[in-house]
Amino acid sequence: MPAYKAPLRDMRYVLYDVMGGDDLVALPGYEDFTRDLVDPILEEAAKVCEEVIQPLNRSGDEEGCHFENGMVRTPKGFAEAYKTFREGGWTAIACDPAYGGQGLPAAVNLLVEEMICSSNLSFGMYPGLSHGAYVSLHGFGSEKLKQTYLPKLVDGSWSGTMCLTEPQCGTDLGLVRTRAAPQADGSYKITGTKIFISAGEHDLVDNIIHLVLARIEGAPEGTRGISLFIVPKFLPAADGVRNAVSCGSLEEKMGIHGNATCVMNYDGATGWLMGEANRGLQAMFTMMNEARLGVGVQGLAQSEVAYQNAATYAKTRLAGRALSGAKFPQQPADPIIVHPDVRRMLMSIRAFNEAARALVTWIALKSDIAHRSADAKERQAAEDYLGLMTPVIKGVLTDQGFANTVMAQQVYGGHGYIAENGMEQFVRDARIAMMYEGANGIQALDLVGRKLPKDGGRALQAFFAEVSAHIKERGADKELTAYVTPLSQALGELQQATMWFLQNALGNPDQAGAGATDYMHLFGLVALGYMWCLIADAARSKAASADGVAERMTQRLTTGRFFMERMLPAATTHLARIKAGAGSVMALPTEAF
Ligand SMILES: Cc1cc2nc3c(=O)[nH]c(=O)nc-3n(C[C@H](O)[C@H](O)[C@H](O)COP(=O)(O)OP(=O)(O)OC[C@H]3O[C@@H](n4cnc5c(N)ncnc54)[C@H](O)[C@@H]3O)c2cc1C
C-alpha cells in the first residue's frame, strides 16, 4: 500500500526561507498570518490528509462511484471523510471572511492543496470544484446571489460545479449549444446537455450549485454570445424544490475513479444570470487562472507522492550489486538505490518537485500581492506575473508531474504495473491534469499567443529583467556559479526563442503553433532553474548550521546541481525544435494521416 507523509519541512523552507513568507503580514488583511498562526494550520492539514483522506485513495480507486436511479454514491468512507473535512473548516480556508471564510493567503492555501491532492486527488476534486464555483460567484454574482449561495459553499454544506463542456465542444466553447430562455421574473430556463462534469452529482452535500455556460436566445454566434448561469440542484428560493437538472450517467474512465464525472441534463432548469449577458467566457476565464494554478499543483502533488513511495521502495528492494562494489555485503544483494540509473530517476523527480513547489509558492505570493497590496503599481506587476506564469505552471507541472509518476512506477520494475502497489494509480490519476482545465497544448498557445504579447510584452520583459538581474548580482559568487551559469545560458535560449517567434511567426502563425509546447517547456525550465538559484542562495547561508540543518541544506544544494547539470540542458533541445519551425510539421496533406 502506498503511503504519504506531507513534506512540511520542505514546504516551510520554501515559504519562509526562500520566498520570504514572513512578509505576508505586511499585506492589508493578512496581519494575523504570522508563522505562529500558519504553522499549526499546515500541521493540522497534514494530519487530516494523512489520517483521513489518504487511507481512502486506494479503496476509492478500486470501488469507484456508483450510479443508481439518477443518484451518485461516492466510494465507501468518502461521505464520512468529507464530513470531517468540512467540520474542520477546510472548505473555508481560502474564502472571504465576509461569507464565513478564513481568508488564508494563496501561498498557504496552495500548500494545503498540494497535501490534499497528494493524499487523494479524487476526493480533493469535490472541494476543489466547489472552490472554482465560489471564485466565479464571488467575482461575478449579484449581492443577492452571493448572500444566498456563498455561505453554504464556504461551509461546504453545498458544493459547486463548472459546466462548460458539451459533446461537440471542450476547447472551442464558441460551439456551446445549451440554451437559456429569459422568464418574466428575471430568471432563465436552461436547456441542454453538459458532459464530463466533475462532481456533477454525488452524496457528500445537501445541494449542488452548477455554474453553466449557455446561450441566451437570440445571442450572437461564437464566443461573444455565451453567458454564465447559476443553476442549483435544489432551489433555495422555493423551499428547496428540486430543479430540472439531473445526472444522466457516469463516465467510465482511466483514473480518478473516486470522483464522479457526470453527464448532466438541463431540462428547462431554472437559472440566474451571473455577470453580464454574453460575457460568460470572460467571467469563466477570470476564475480559470486560479483553477489552472490548482491543476498545476495536482501535477506536483502526484509527482511528490509517487516520489516518496519510489524512494522508500528503492531502499528496500534488493537486486544486483553496486557497480563500484557491494554496498551491503551482508545482504544477498544491494538495494536498487545503489544503481546510478535508479538514482537518476529519483533525483529527476526530486529536483523537479522542490523547484516546482517553489515556483507555485512564488506565484501564489504574487497572487496575494495582486489581491491585497495597497500599492497599485505593485498590484499590477504581480498581476502580470500571475497571468504569464499560469499557463506555464498548469502545462509544465502537469506534463512533468505525469512523466514523474511514470518514472516512479519504473523504479518499482514490474511491481509498478501491479495494482496492489498503487504506483499505476498515480500514473492514471495524474494523466487527467494534462487534459482538463484547458488541454496542455492550449496552455502553450495561451502563453505564446496571448500572454507574451499582452501589454506590449510587459510581463515577459519584467521576468527577463528579474532573472537577468539575479544572474548579474550572483554571477561572480563562486559558491553559486554552478547554478547561475547554466541559468544564464538557458535564459539566453529562451530569449532567442522569443526573438525567433517575433521574427518568424507574425507572418506565419503556424511557426508559433508548432513551437508553442517547446516554448512552454523551455520557459518552465528557466523558471524552475531560477527557483533553484533562489533555493541554493537560501540554502548556502544555512549550510554551516548545526543539528542536521547543514546536512539538509547540502542535500538541497546537490539536488539543485543535479537540476542544473542534467535537466536544464533540455532547454537547448527545445530551442532547436522551435527554430526548426512549422515546415515538416505542416507539410503532409490531411489525407496522408
Ligand atoms: C475526467 C474529466 C473531468 C472533466 N471535468 C470537467 C468539468 O468539471 N467541467 C467541464 O466543463 N469540463 C470538464 N472536463 C472536460 C475537459 O475540460 C475537456 O475535455 C478539455 O477542455 C478538452 O476538450 P475536448 O475534450 O473537447 O478536446 P478538444 O477540444 O476536442 O481537443 C482535442 C485536442 O485538440 C487540441 N486542440 C483543440 N483545439 C486546438 C487549437 N485551436 N489549437 C491547437 N490544438 C487544439 C487539444 O489541445 C486536444 O489535444 C473534464 C474532462 C475529463 C476527462
The ligand as an SDF file (V2000), in Angstrom:
LIG
                    3D

 53 58  0  0  0  0  0  0  0  0999 V2000
  -12.2340   13.3730  -16.0880 C   0  0  0  0  0  0  0  0  0  0  0  0
  -12.6330   14.6650  -16.7130 C   0  0  0  0  0  0  0  0  0  0  0  0
  -13.1690   15.6660  -15.9320 C   0  0  0  0  0  0  0  0  0  0  0  0
  -13.5860   16.8600  -16.5160 C   0  0  0  0  0  0  0  0  0  0  0  0
  -14.2080   17.8170  -15.7400 N   0  0  0  0  0  0  0  0  0  0  0  0
  -14.8280   18.8590  -16.3640 C   0  0  0  0  0  0  0  0  0  0  0  0
  -15.6670   19.7560  -15.6270 C   0  0  0  0  0  0  0  0  0  0  0  0
  -15.8210   19.6400  -14.4130 O   0  0  0  0  0  0  0  0  0  0  0  0
  -16.3040   20.7380  -16.2950 N   0  0  0  0  0  0  0  0  0  0  0  0
  -16.1680   20.9020  -17.6470 C   0  0  0  0  0  0  0  0  0  0  0  0
  -16.7880   21.7930  -18.2020 O   0  0  0  0  0  0  0  0  0  0  0  0
  -15.3560   20.0850  -18.3650 N   0  0  0  0  0  0  0  0  0  0  0  0
  -14.6930   19.0730  -17.7650 C   0  0  0  0  0  0  0  0  0  0  0  0
  -13.9000   18.2240  -18.4840 N   0  0  0  0  0  0  0  0  0  0  0  0
  -13.7030   18.4830  -19.9100 C   0  0  0  0  0  0  0  0  0  0  0  0
  -12.3160   18.9920  -20.2330 C   0  0  0  0  0  0  0  0  0  0  0  0
  -12.1180   20.2660  -19.7120 O   0  0  0  0  0  0  0  0  0  0  0  0
  -12.1580   18.9130  -21.7580 C   0  0  0  0  0  0  0  0  0  0  0  0
  -12.1180   17.5460  -22.0970 O   0  0  0  0  0  0  0  0  0  0  0  0
  -10.9250   19.6390  -22.2340 C   0  0  0  0  0  0  0  0  0  0  0  0
  -11.0770   21.0260  -22.0750 O   0  0  0  0  0  0  0  0  0  0  0  0
  -10.6130   19.3510  -23.7210 C   0  0  0  0  0  0  0  0  0  0  0  0
  -11.7420   19.4790  -24.5110 O   0  0  0  0  0  0  0  0  0  0  0  0
  -12.1540   18.2950  -25.5050 P   0  0  0  0  0  0  0  0  0  0  0  0
  -12.1270   17.0240  -24.7340 O   0  0  0  0  0  0  0  0  0  0  0  0
  -13.4250   18.6560  -26.1610 O   0  0  0  0  0  0  0  0  0  0  0  0
  -10.9920   18.2420  -26.5450 O   0  0  0  0  0  0  0  0  0  0  0  0
  -10.9130   19.0400  -27.9390 P   0  0  0  0  0  0  0  0  0  0  0  0
  -11.2880   20.4440  -27.7350 O   0  0  0  0  0  0  0  0  0  0  0  0
  -11.6450   18.2680  -28.9540 O   0  0  0  0  0  0  0  0  0  0  0  0
   -9.3540   18.9510  -28.2120 O   0  0  0  0  0  0  0  0  0  0  0  0
   -8.7310   17.7490  -28.6770 C   0  0  0  0  0  0  0  0  0  0  0  0
   -7.2340   18.0060  -28.8470 C   0  0  0  0  0  0  0  0  0  0  0  0
   -7.0490   19.0160  -29.8280 O   0  0  0  0  0  0  0  0  0  0  0  0
   -6.2780   20.0870  -29.3090 C   0  0  0  0  0  0  0  0  0  0  0  0
   -6.8310   21.3490  -29.8080 N   0  0  0  0  0  0  0  0  0  0  0  0
   -8.1100   21.7530  -29.8360 C   0  0  0  0  0  0  0  0  0  0  0  0
   -8.2100   22.9730  -30.3580 N   0  0  0  0  0  0  0  0  0  0  0  0
   -6.9730   23.3730  -30.6770 C   0  0  0  0  0  0  0  0  0  0  0  0
   -6.4230   24.5520  -31.2460 C   0  0  0  0  0  0  0  0  0  0  0  0
   -7.1730   25.5880  -31.5650 N   0  0  0  0  0  0  0  0  0  0  0  0
   -5.0820   24.6020  -31.4190 N   0  0  0  0  0  0  0  0  0  0  0  0
   -4.2830   23.5780  -31.0620 C   0  0  0  0  0  0  0  0  0  0  0  0
   -4.7590   22.4430  -30.5340 N   0  0  0  0  0  0  0  0  0  0  0  0
   -6.0860   22.3340  -30.3330 C   0  0  0  0  0  0  0  0  0  0  0  0
   -6.4030   19.9910  -27.7970 C   0  0  0  0  0  0  0  0  0  0  0  0
   -5.2610   20.5220  -27.1470 O   0  0  0  0  0  0  0  0  0  0  0  0
   -6.5290   18.4960  -27.5860 C   0  0  0  0  0  0  0  0  0  0  0  0
   -5.2560   17.9150  -27.5220 O   0  0  0  0  0  0  0  0  0  0  0  0
  -13.4240   17.0530  -17.9090 C   0  0  0  0  0  0  0  0  0  0  0  0
  -12.8320   16.0560  -18.6850 C   0  0  0  0  0  0  0  0  0  0  0  0
  -12.4740   14.8660  -18.1160 C   0  0  0  0  0  0  0  0  0  0  0  0
  -11.9020   13.7990  -19.0000 C   0  0  0  0  0  0  0  0  0  0  0  0
  1  2  1  0
  2  3  1  0
  2 52  2  0
  3  4  2  0
  4  5  1  0
  4 50  1  0
  5  6  2  0
  6  7  1  0
  6 13  1  0
  7  8  2  0
  7  9  1  0
  9 10  1  0
 10 11  2  0
 10 12  1  0
 12 13  2  0
 13 14  1  0
 14 15  1  0
 14 50  1  0
 15 16  1  0
 16 17  1  0
 16 18  1  0
 18 19  1  0
 18 20  1  0
 20 21  1  0
 20 22  1  0
 22 23  1  0
 23 24  1  0
 24 25  2  0
 24 26  1  0
 24 27  1  0
 27 28  1  0
 28 29  2  0
 28 30  1  0
 28 31  1  0
 31 32  1  0
 32 33  1  0
 33 34  1  0
 33 48  1  0
 34 35  1  0
 35 36  1  0
 35 46  1  0
 36 37  1  0
 36 45  1  0
 37 38  2  0
 38 39  1  0
 39 40  1  0
 39 45  2  0
 40 41  1  0
 40 42  2  0
 42 43  1  0
 43 44  2  0
 44 45  1  0
 46 47  1  0
 46 48  1  0
 48 49  1  0
 50 51  2  0
 51 52  1  0
 52 53  1  0
M  END
$$$$
